[in-house]
Amino acid sequence: MANEFDFTGNRSGANNAGADKRELFLRVFSGEVLSNYETKLALVPLIRSRTIAVGKSATFPIYGKATAKWHTPGQNILEAASGYLTDFKYGERVITIDNMLTANTMIHDVDELMNHWDVRGPIATELGYSLARAMDGFAMRTMIAASVSTNPISNTSGNGTALSGETITTGTAGSVTGAQIVDSLFSAQEKFDNKDVPESGRFCIVRPEQYNLLRGAASSSNYAFRFSSDFNSGTANAGMGTAAPIEIAGFKVIKSNLFPRDAGNEASDALYGNANIANDVFGANGTGYGYGASNGDYWGVCGHADAIGVVKKLDVSTEMERKIEYQGTLVVSKLMAGFGVLRPECAIGLKWTA
């Protein structure tokens, strides 16, 4: 009898012995990519995020501040001439979805057959990391754009400080000291306080070099009282140099290697400046399109969650398709999102003299 010894059961990729023998592999692999993507993100989780189901963009409302006035008994609050009613100034920020961002690879049969489980793990890690790096890079450049932007609403803080982005320049290229970094952060704190930027949610992203200089300053008796770092958090190892995020001057300081290194080259990067990008975050201050601009002299940026926003149309998802002609499986991880400046007064660029 033909095929009497064939055995088709015990397929570990089948869901409840279903017909699709790879269904669980797809789900597991997709979950690994998403998990690594979320783990690697540093800046995106700190900013305003909105997911839209329909359309190509989202509008963020902007409004000015209210005013207070003593009330005189008998006066009508609704009378315009009395000045009791605040005539709010309104504006809006529109963030458009960029084209689809993908991270792709081909898993060949021979690799799966000989080393199945070890192959998928590293691939999922790399796909997730590449998407996270791109998204954090977009967010980083948008934060820098916010620091050189003006508020579309002409308004001031409670003490009359203009609400716009600012830049703090310290030292010369590559020569900024730990003490100068500390002073810059306290200066940024003062600027944020004068602009009524909420204290909760403040953060500072710096290059790895400047982060290590801060760690050195944190261990100095001259600056120890200014720092807070939870070395017992379970994720930190002071001896190995993997300390928990430092908190100084009200900022949660996080290190990132996503700062542009060569001034003037960002616009030529295919990822940061081309027709696939719908948001002109730098405008007249940069290249006029996308996230590319000459900002290689920045070593850090202080911000608040309200400084920039990201609109997501499609969060990270992964799909696979068997390609017989290549004897392998095509893997595509993708997302659709866009970044834009919301409140420039919530961003301060940290740079040195070029």
Secondary structure as GFF3:
##gff-version 3
##sequence-region A 1 354
A	DSSP	three_ten_helix	15	17	.	.	.	ID=ss1
A	DSSP	alpha_helix	23	40	.	.	.	ID=ss2
A	DSSP	three_ten_helix	44	46	.	.	.	ID=ss3
A	DSSP	beta_strand	48	51	.	.	.	ID=ss4
A	DSSP	beta_strand	57	63	.	.	.	ID=ss5
A	DSSP	three_ten_helix	80	82	.	.	.	ID=ss6
A	DSSP	beta_strand	90	96	.	.	.	ID=ss7
A	DSSP	beta_strand	101	108	.	.	.	ID=ss8
A	DSSP	alpha_helix	109	147	.	.	.	ID=ss9
A	DSSP	beta_strand	166	172	.	.	.	ID=ss10
A	DSSP	alpha_helix	178	194	.	.	.	ID=ss11
A	DSSP	beta_strand	202	206	.	.	.	ID=ss12
A	DSSP	alpha_helix	208	218	.	.	.	ID=ss13
A	DSSP	three_ten_helix	224	226	.	.	.	ID=ss14
A	DSSP	beta_strand	227	228	.	.	.	ID=ss15
A	DSSP	three_ten_helix	238	240	.	.	.	ID=ss16
A	DSSP	beta_strand	246	248	.	.	.	ID=ss17
A	DSSP	beta_strand	251	255	.	.	.	ID=ss18
A	DSSP	three_ten_helix	266	268	.	.	.	ID=ss19
A	DSSP	three_ten_helix	283	285	.	.	.	ID=ss20
A	DSSP	beta_strand	298	304	.	.	.	ID=ss21
A	DSSP	beta_strand	308	323	.	.	.	ID=ss22
A	DSSP	three_ten_helix	324	326	.	.	.	ID=ss23
A	DSSP	beta_strand	328	341	.	.	.	ID=ss24
A	DSSP	three_ten_helix	344	346	.	.	.	ID=ss25
A	DSSP	beta_strand	347	353	.	.	.	ID=ss26
###
